[in-house]
Amino acid sequence: MSTIGVIAAAAGGVETLRTGLVAPLIKAGHQVAVTLTPTAAYWLDDIGESSQLEQLTGYPIRSTSRLPGEKSPHPKIDVFLGAPMTANSVAKLAMGIADNQAMTVLCENIGTKAPMIIFPRINAAHSRQPAWNDHLERLRSAGVELAYGPDIWPLFEPRAAGPRLLPWDQIIELVTKHFAT
């Protein structure tokens, strides 16, 4: 059985992580271990999603570092999936900034042979930040697959599009292709 490490930031739509991403991956026969940024953990705790994710996956949600000598509560990960990720988290990953547990997991594993897929849940203003394209290129050159572009997530101006559903089905397709035989 393959294990997918889902790392999520506090981007819009993270509240659908369990129903839109984790449950379908488990239904497809994968194990899923979830790590959240501190703000994503706060958001999901507040609406009761963290406990439901733990119950569904059978693993604790990680959002803080473990103590020295403490064993990792998550199994070995076969594919790392950062979804949804904020522009801030994508920039941190590109620059190797591991200032919380979620970013540590991604930064630590970017140089391994395990596939890594990142879904930047951003808007058009984020994409015009002068360093944005350099961040994406740096990640691509490190072997990170980006779930990015108008076919996956068309960019709109901030608050112009209203609430949108995250493209979970397309992201799941990107993940599961790594297990096709």
Secondary structure, DSSP 8 states (H G I E B T S, - for coil): --EEEEEE-S-TTGGGIIIIIIHHHHHTT-EEEEEE-HHHHHHHHHTTHHHHHHHHHSS--B-S---TT---SS---SEEEEEEE-HHHHHHHHHT---SHHHHHHHHHTTSSS-EEEEE---HHHHTSTTHHHHHHHHHHTT-EE--STTT-----TTTS-S----HHHHHHHHHGGG--
